[in-house]
Amino acid sequence: MRETLRTRLGWLHGWLGYGAGLVLTCIFATGSVAVFNMEITRWMQPEVQLATLVPPGALALDAAARLVAAEQARGVSAFITLPSARSPTLDVVHYNGHEFVGARLDPVTGAVIPARITAGGGLFYNFHHTLFLGPQVGTVIVNIAGMALLVAIVSGVVIHIHALVPDIILFRLSAARLRAWLDAHLLAGVLFVPFMVMMAYTGVLVKADMLVPAAPRPARPVQANTPPPAPMPDLTRLPLAPLLAQARASLPGQEPGFILFAPQRVSIFAGDASSAFLTRDHADFTLPEGTPLPASTTATPIARTMQFMHGLHYARFAPPGLRWLYFLSGVCGTAVMASGLVLFVMKRRRQAGHRWTHRLADGLNVAIIAGLPAAMLAFLAGNRLVPASLTGREDWETGIFFMAWALCALHALFQALRGQAHRAWQAQLGLVGLLGASLPVLDLLCSPAAFYTLPGLHMAVDGMGSGAAMLALYARHKLRRQDT
């Protein structure tokens, strides 16, 4: 009976794990990097060289309000994001359908910093949450993959629980390839199962309304002669500095993070990094008078629980040390799923030989495990190579990412279907090594002033690229030794 259950769970773990694993490897890889999305955006805008956090002055806030008014006049729903430790500029941004883009201002003088427009770390963040398929379709696919991960984890634990301790103690990297891959998969899986469960559960929970939408509310009757919406008041006459001070008093323990404007009111929201509870508490003021309204806060147990789940998943409250722990745990979670993809193909190749379906799976593995990191590094390198003044350059950067990935996928599938998957592995791992090793060189050559002004930031991003290069070149070396 137990063997039958274990066999059935093995089938579920293998096929469900492989199907969802192709998507989940991409989600975890980009999500790991997206922990530093704001830092990556700063790296990708070397013209912004502010090293310390300075509270925004009245002059800068007034300049930002004028920019918002100009954007609103063009029909663009812009808002203000306030300086933070991770992004020390005062920004006037709008959502372009994928990322928040806009002008960056000096928080003291209010002068616009001539920074290049970039997709920034927002590309990784958006891909992690929606696969770049839009907030509706993409979020549903990611949520389904998250639920599949939870099922795969439970079935995997049941399958391997009887031999888990011996397999971990006898970590056999020098054994046969299949045994070594399985041991690595089990060891990394056991160590990082709590993190993977936490991220999958909170990720599904915070977007649960996309899968199980609430009951629709009855439509309001349409009135004849409905008056047109009120025009936006003149924001240039509204001093924001006093309102910001009042908002801090109305939101005790929470630092203001961004300012939204509506025809009748201005709302100052608490920053996401204020605490582990990611709230949307805000202080409101009437327009154009600036009269304070009652602050809007949520304190019910259910609301606080959901805020905590949001905070755990997005980790915007996390200090640098905890953020690095999130990153490393995410990378190891990615390794668990990537090794599972390789194991799936290796096991079934032994049973069924080199069928075209297994060759196809080999090609998909190469495209995901090696091709995606190559595309991510090409995206970062493209930021330094695409002219800073080019119109629509954020679309060029995004195009570089997807074009590089598509070319890697085509190359991998072509080689794998010919029975030469090992050549695709070696070529694309070598490409990751080349792109990762060249990233610090490009950074120094193209933006030396920014490197010396913010050495910690640039060394961290360049170091991640160099680390990926070393891992890829080591894996390529091992593959070449096994093929000879």
N, C-alpha and C positions, 0 to 999 in steps of 0.2 A: 504493500500500500504506500509506504513511504517512498519507495523507488519510483512508483508510478507518479506520485505527486511531484517528486523532484524532476522527473523527466518532463512532465507537462510544464512545470515552472521554468525548466531550462529552455524549452521551446519559446515560451513567452518572453523570457529574459533575453534570449538571443535575437529573435525577430523584431520584437518591439524595441529592444535596446538599439538594434542597428538602424531601424527606420527613423526612430526619434533621435538617435545619436548623431546622425548626419547634421540635423538641425541644431541639436544641443551643443555640439562641439563649436559651431559658429557662434551660438548665443553666449556660451561661457567664455570663449576667446575674446570676443569684442566686449563682453561685460567686464572682464578682468581689466582690460585697458581703460574702459569707460569709467572706472573708479577714479581715474585721473583726467577726466574729460576736460575740466577747466584748466588744468596745468598744461595739457597738450595744446589747447587753444592758445594759451599764452606763448608756448614754444613756437607755434605756427604763426604768431604775429610778433616777430622780433623787433618791430618798431616800437612796441610798448615795453618800455624799460623801467617801469616803476617798481622799485624794490621793496618798499614798505607801505603798510596800510595807513592811509590818512583819511579821517572822517571828511565827508563832503562839505564844502563851505557853501555859504549862501550864494556867492557868485556863480559857482559851478552848478548848483541846483537850479538857479534861474536860467542859466544857459541850456540846461537839459530840458527844462519846461518849454523853452522856445523851440527846441528841436522837435519835441513831441507835438507841439501845436502845428509846426510845419508839416510833419508827417500825417497828422490827423487831417489837415487841409487837403492832402493828396489822397485821402481815403485809406491810409495805412494805420492799422491799430497798433501804435507804438506805446511802449511803456518804459519806465526807468528802473534799472537794476542798480542797487547801491553797492559801494565798494565792500569787499570782504577780504579775509586773509588769503583766499585762494585766487581772487580776481580783484586787484586793488583799483581798477578804473571805475569811473561812473559811466554807465552805458545807457544808450537809448536804442532799444532793440525792437524787432518785430519778428513774427514767425513766418517763414517763407514756405511752409509746408513740410519742411524736414528739420531745419535748425533755426535757432534764434540768431539773427544777424543784425548788424547796425553799427552806429558810431560809438567810439570809445572816447571819453572825455577825461581830461586831467581833473581829479577831484578837488583841486585847489583853485585853479584859474578858470576851469570850464572850457579851456581850449580843446578843440577836436584833435586827437592824436591821429596823424596820417598813417594808420595801420592798414595793412593789406586786408581785403575781404577774404575770409577763409571758411571752409566747412568746419574746420577745427575738430576738436574731440567730440563735438556733437554728432559727427557721422557714426562713430563707434557706439555712442549712447543710443542713437536712433536705431541703428541696426540691431543692437542688443534687444530692444523692446519691441520692434516692429518688423525686423528683417528688411527694412526700407520698402515695405509693401503698403504703407499707410496705416493710420491708427486703428482702423477697423479690421481689415483682413489680417494684417501682420500681427496685431496683438492677439487675435484669436488663435493663430497658428502657434505663436510662442507659448500661450497658455496651455494649449493641448500638448505641446512638447514637454512643458513643465510637469503636467500630470503624468505623462508617460514616464518621465524620469523617476517620479515617486514610485510608480508601479515597478519599474526596473530595479530600483534599489531594494524594495521589499523582496521581490523574487530572487534577486542575487544573494541577499543575506540568507534566505531560506535554503538556497541551493548549496552554499559554501559553508554554512555554519558548522557542519559536522567535522570539517577538516580545516577550519579557519586558522586555528592556532598553529598546527604543524606547518601549514603553507607559509605563514608569516615568519615563523622562526627559521625555517629552511628556505631562505630567500635565495633562489638558484639562478642567478644571472648568467652563470657559466653553463647551465644545462641546455637542453635542446631549445630551439627558438620558441616553440609553442609553450613549453613549460616556463621559460623565462618571462615571456610576455604575460602569461597568466599570473605568475607571482607578482610581477610589477603592477598589474591591474588590481589584484587583490590588496596588496599593501597600500597603494595610494587610495584605493576605495575605502578601506577600513579607516585610515587616518583622516580622510576628509568627508566621510559620509555625513557627519553632523552639519558641516558647512553646506554641503550640497542639498541636504534636506531642507535646511533653513532657507536657502536662497530659492529653491523650487517652490516651497510652500508659501513663503511670503510673496514671491513673484506672481503665483497664481491667485493668491488671495487679494492682492491690491488691485488686480484687474478682473476680478470675478464677475463684475457687472457686464463685462463684454461677452462672457459665455452664458450667463444667466441674467439677462436684463430684467430690470424691475418692470412691474406691470405699467402699461402706458397710462398716463393721466388723461382724464377727459379733456377734449379740446375746448378751449374757450370760444364762446360764440363770437363771430366776426361782426363788428359793429360797422355800420355804414358811416361814412364821413369820419373815418379814423384820422386824427390829426397826425401829421408827419412827425418823426422823431425830432426831439429838441436838438438844436445845433450845439456843438461843443463851445462852452464859454471861453473867453480869452484867457488862456493859461499864462500869458506873459505878465499879467498883473497879479498873479497869485504867488506870494512868497512861500516857498516850500520849507524853508529852514524852520520857522516856528511850528509848522504842522508836524515836521519830523520829530521835534522835541516833545510835542504833546503825544505823539504816537508812542514814543519810548515810555512815557509815563502810563499810558493806557495799556501797554503790553508788558507788564513787569517780567523781567527775566528773559525777554525775547528781544533780540536786536532786529530792527527793521531791515527787510531784504529787498523789497521792490515796491514800486508805486504804480498803481493802475488808475486810469482816468475814464470817467463816464460823463455823460452830459450833465448830470445833476450832482455828482460827487467825485471825490478823489479818495482812494483807498490805499492805505499804507500797510502792507502785509509783513508779518514776521518772517525773518530769514529762515531758510531751510536748515542752516547750521546751528540754530539756536539751541537745540536739544535733540535727544534721540527720538522725541516725538515730533514727527514731521507734520506740523499744523498748517492750517490756512487761516489762523487768527489774524484779524486786521482791525485797524482803527479808521473810521470814516469821517469825512468832513464835507460839508456842503460846498457846492460851487455856485457862484464865484466868491461867496462871502468867506468861506473857510471855517464856518461854524462847526464845532465838533459834534459828532453823533455818537450814540452808545457803541462801544467796541464790540465786535463780533468774535466770540470765543466759543469753543466746543469743550465741554467738560464731562459729558456723559461717559460711563464706563465703556460702552461699545465704541464710541468715537475715539476715546483715548487708546483703546486696544488697536484700532485700525491705524491710528497715527503712529503707534509704536511699530506696527508691522511695516508701514511705509518707511519709517526711519531706519529699521534694520536692513531693509532691502536696498534702499538708495544710498545709505551710509554717508549722507551729506554732513552729518554731525561729527564724523570721525576725524580725530587728529591725525597727523601724518603717519605716526607709527601704526595705528589701527588700520589706516588706509592701505599701507603696504601689506599688512596681514591679509586684508581682503584680497588684494591683488595676487599675492602668492598662493592663497587658498584657491582662488579662481583659476590660476594657471594649473595647479595640481588637479583641480576638478576637470579641467579641459584635458589633461593628460589621462585621467581615468577613462573618459569617454573615447578619446582617440585610441587608446590601447584596446578598448572594447571593440572598436570598429575593425582594427587589425586582427584581433582574435577571432572575430566572427568569420572573416574571410579565410583565415588560416585553417580553422577547424573544418569548415565545409569543403575546402579544397582537398583536404586529405580524404574526405568521404566521397566526393563527387568528381574529383579531377578538375581539369582546367576548362570548365564550360564557359560559354560566353558571358553568362550571368555573373560568374565569379570574376571574370576579367573586368566586366563593367563595374562591379563592386570595388575591385582593386583601383580602377581609375578614379572612382568617386572618393576613395580614401585619400589618394594622393592629392586630388583637387582640394579637399577640405583640410587635411592635416598639414600639407606643405604649401598648397596654392594660396590659402587664405592668409597665412602670415606673410607670404611674399607680396600679396596685394596690399596688406596693411603697411608694410614698409615702403612699397612703391608710392602709396598715398602720402606718407610723410616726406619722402624724398621729392615728390612732385611739388610739395609746398615750397621748397627751396628753388626749384627749377622753373616753375611757371612764373612769368613776369608779374611783379607785384602790382603793376598798374593795369593789368589786363581786365577788361570788362567781363563780368560773369566768371571770374576766376574760381569761385567756390564750386561752380558746376564743372569746371575743368578738373579740379582736384577730385571731386566725386567720380567723374568719368574715368580718371586714371585708376582709381581703386577698382571699379567694376570691370574696366577693360583688362587690367592686369590679371584679375581673377579669372575672367572669361578665357583669356589666352592660356593661363595655367591649366584650366579645366579641359580645354580642347586638347592641349598637349598631353595631359595625363590620360584622357580617354583614348586618344589615338595610339599611344604607346601600349596601354594596357590591353586594348582589344587585339593588338598584334602579339600579345604574349610577352611584352617587354616592359612590364610594370616597374621592374627594378631600375631601368634606365630613367623612367619618369621620376622615380624617387630620388635618384642621384642628381639629376639635373635640377629639380626644383628645390631640393635641400641646398644645393650649391648656390642657387639664385637667392635663397633666403640669406645664406652666409654672405654673399656679395653685397646685397642691399643693406643688411644690418651693419656690416663692417664699414660701408661707405657713408652711413648716416652721420657719424661724428665729423667726418672729413667735410661733407657738404655743409654741415652746420657751421664749422669754423671758417670755411671759405666764404660762405654767403652772408653770414651774420656774426662777424667777430665781435662787434661792439656789444650785442645782446648777450653773447656767450660770457664775456668778461663782466657784464653788469649783473647778470643772474646766473652765476656758474652752477649753483645747486640745481636749479630747474633744468638747465641744458644738459648737465651731466646725468641727471636722472633719466631724461627721455633718450638721450644718446646711449646711455648705459643699457636701457631696455632693448634697444636695437642691437647693441653689441652682444648682449646676453643671448638674444634669439639667434644671432649669427653663430656664436660658439656652440650652442646646442645643436643647431642644424648641421654644422660642419662635423661635429663629433658623430652624429647619427649617420651622416654620409660616409664617414670613414669606416664605421662599423659595418655598414651595408657593403661597401667595396671589399672589405676583408672577407665577409661571408660569401661573396660571389666568386672570389678567386680560389 
